[in-house]
Amino acid sequence: MSREEIGERLRNLRNRRRFSQRQMGRPAGLSKESVCKIECGDRELSFDEAVAFAKVLCISLDAFCRTEADGRWDINACLLPYTPPPEDDDDGQ
């Protein structure tokens, strides 16, 4: 998978879970800017960061990387049971 594909998938999952870039990056020790660079394909995603994102987004990394035989990526296959976190004072970005 290319960095751009990884970034696009992460962005789609983050938006599906209604997280800001700041909220998603916090558990991985990343700034909003770093998350933006990953989503844009300008920065590599480390394994430790991928695991942290999987935990916060409650997704399966196996399904995240898998593409169907027809080339499609099924976002719903990634999603695990999820309870949204409590609201915080984040600015929504």
N, C-alpha and C positions, 0 to 999 in steps of 0.2 A: 504494500500500500504506500502511496505517496504521502508526503507531509500534508499536501492540500486535501487529499481524501480523508485523512485522519482528522484534520482541523474541521472540515465540513461536517463530518459525523459528530464530533464533539459539540459543535455549535448547535446542530439539530437536537441532540439529546439535552443539552443545557437549556435550550429554549422550551423543549417539551416539558422539562421539569420546572420551568419558570425560575431559573437561577440567573443571577447576574454573573458577569465574569468575575467580579470580586468575590462573590459567595462561593463560586466553584473553585477559585484559586486558593482561597484561605486555607483549607485543610492540607493542600499540597505545599503550602509555604510560598505561593506564587502571587505576584501582584496582578491587578487587572490588566496591565500592559503585557505581561508575560502570557497570560491566557489569550489575549487578543492576538499576539504573535503566533501562538500555536494554532489558533483557529484559522488564521490567514495563511498558514503554511510557511511562515517565515522563521519558525523555530522548531527544532526537534522536540518530541515528547519523550521524556525518559520513562523507563519502566516504573520507577517509584511514583512518578507523577500520574501515569496511567492508572495505577492501582488506587491512588488517592482519589482520582476523578471517578473511578468505578464505584468506590465506596460512597462518595457524596451523591452521585447521581443514581446509585442503586442499579447498576447495569452489569451485565455479563461481558467480561472482556473477550471471551471466546466468540460470542455472537456479534460483538462489536467489530471483530476482524473478519468475520465470515461474509462472503458474498455468495448469493444463490447461483445455480448453474446458468441461469439466464443473465447474470451480471448484476442483478438487483441486490440492494442491501435492504434487509427488512428491519427497520428501526424497532418494530414491536418485539422482535425476537430478542433484543438486547435488554428490554425492560424487565426488572424484577419487582416483586411487591414493594410498594413505596409508601411511606408516610411523610408528607412534607414537613420540613423543619419549622419551628416557630418563627414568626415574623421578627425581623430585627430592624435596626435603624439604617440599613443600607440604602444608598441613593438610587438603587435600581439599575445600575450600570454594570 
